[in-house]
Amino acid sequence: MRAVWVTRFGGPEVLVTQETAEPVAGPGQVVVAVEFAEINFVETQLRRGISPGPPLPEPPYVSGGGVAGRVASVGEGVDPGWTGRRVVTRTATSSGGNAELAVAKEGNLVPVPDELGLAEAAALLNDGSTAVGLVNRAGIQEGDWVLVEAAAGGLGSLLVQLARSAGGRVIAAVGSEPKAELARKLGAEVVVDYGQDGWTDLVRTATGGNGPDVVFDGVGGPIGRAAFEATARGGTFSVHGASSGGASVIDPDEAARRGVTVIGLDQLFGMSDPAGARQRTERALAAAAAGHITPAIGGTYPLERASDAHKAMEARTVPGKTLLMV
Ligand SMILES: NC(=O)c1ccc[n+]([C@@H]2O[C@H](COP(=O)([O-])OP(=O)(O)OC[C@H]3O[C@@H](n4cnc5c(N)ncnc54)[C@H](OP(=O)(O)O)[C@@H]3O)[C@@H](O)[C@H]2O)c1
């Protein structure tokens, strides 16, 4: 089978697609015939040898931790009824997904509703799960102003839609015009470019001077810092991203003085909560099947062009989610 290897830590060029031995399902595992593999920003950071949280895999390894496809075979102790079913799942380890065949744990399999394609399911596996968790935890009230950073990204594009469904008025912050256009299409009421000086002044003005009630900080660095300073008194600030290179570091005393509740991924989900993650993916798939959210798939690349897919993600040129097609 073909698989995409991270041959060493480095730029997109270290990704090499080559023939590889087929994996076998161990006890409690299945092998999935992959049709779509998701790529998220963290995977590009891991490939560079930088980890914003998860443990760094040791090269050489097969990239990718999330797949959608059909169950090809099952291991010892697994219900044989899974064979042939359309599923979306994390891989058994955090790698091995950018391949024709990938190993997954039975307990992580999520059946894909008939109404959804496998590409949509792949786009919702991690981003949908995270977005559902973040929006629930943020407790958005009807009419709240909600600032979403990287609002046209894989995660951000779902946060925009879910925040709006929860009654929020969404301000999308993005880095380019094509992404601004997507954010508007997804329901953002106000769109700002955080590459422009004074972008938080526009956010404050849009919110009548108070600042946003809820901020989803998926970028960190100076953008996250500026967004924290703009957050309304008594608001909620979610630190869940580091695409700028470093997550926002918020002084708890400063947050307490302004009554801002800071939430982070570990508080939300626990550091390892596979059952919770699976349930949130199921909810995201159900919301998409019912037409409440639509994954915005911006780029689909064949397995052989995995390095182009990573390159595009890092160049920030893809409005929406990036996928690999097998
Ligand atoms: N996906 C998940 O389930 C998940 C889970 C936990 C945490 N997160 C975090 O959430 C964030 C979004 O994840 P994602 O996978 O959906 O990625 P993404 O938003 O599709 O891609 C990252 C985006 O960050 C923005 N960005 C701003 N400054 C940047 C910089 N200096 N370098 C590169 N990008 C920059 C870019 O959007 P613009 O061009 O619009 O600026 C870029 O497209 C990441 O920080 C990730 O660590 C995601």
The ligand as a Gaussian input file, in Angstrom:
#p B3LYP/6-31G(d) Opt

LIG

0 1
 N       -8.464000      21.059000      14.909000
 C       -8.631000      20.706000      16.170000
 O       -9.386000      19.819000      16.532000
 C       -7.838000      21.431000      17.222000
 C       -7.754000      20.897000      18.510000
 C       -7.029000      21.598000      19.463000
 C       -6.413000      22.797000      19.129000
 N       -6.505000      23.267000      17.868000
 C       -5.833000      24.518000      17.521000
 O       -6.737000      25.350000      16.819000
 C       -6.041000      26.095000      15.831000
 C       -6.722000      25.867000      14.485000
 O       -6.462000      24.527000      14.078000
 P       -6.801000      24.039000      12.617000
 O       -6.232000      22.700000      12.472000
 O       -8.251000      24.261000      12.362000
 O       -5.925000      25.017000      11.720000
 P       -6.395000      26.122000      10.656000
 O       -7.178000      27.161000      11.365000
 O       -7.027000      25.443000       9.509000
 O       -4.991000      26.714000      10.220000
 C       -4.302000      27.605000      11.056000
 C       -4.678000      29.063000      10.727000
 O       -4.130000      29.916000      11.709000
 C       -4.044000      31.211000      11.142000
 N       -2.769000      31.864000      11.509000
 C       -2.654000      33.028000      12.157000
 N       -1.382000      33.334000      12.354000
 C       -0.651000      32.348000      11.798000
 C        0.736000      32.133000      11.655000
 N        1.645000      32.985000      12.159000
 N        1.143000      31.012000      11.018000
 C        0.256000      30.137000      10.535000
 N       -1.089000      30.307000      10.648000
 C       -1.535000      31.411000      11.263000
 C       -4.149000      31.045000       9.619000
 O       -5.408000      31.557000       9.214000
 P       -5.437000      33.046000       8.533000
 O       -4.728000      32.914000       7.224000
 O       -6.868000      33.379000       8.417000
 O       -4.702000      33.929000       9.506000
 C       -4.091000      29.554000       9.425000
 O       -4.816000      29.140000       8.310000
 C       -4.594000      25.622000      15.845000
 O       -3.822000      26.561000      16.549000
 C       -4.645000      24.305000      16.583000
 O       -3.495000      24.055000      17.332000
 C       -7.196000      22.610000      16.911000

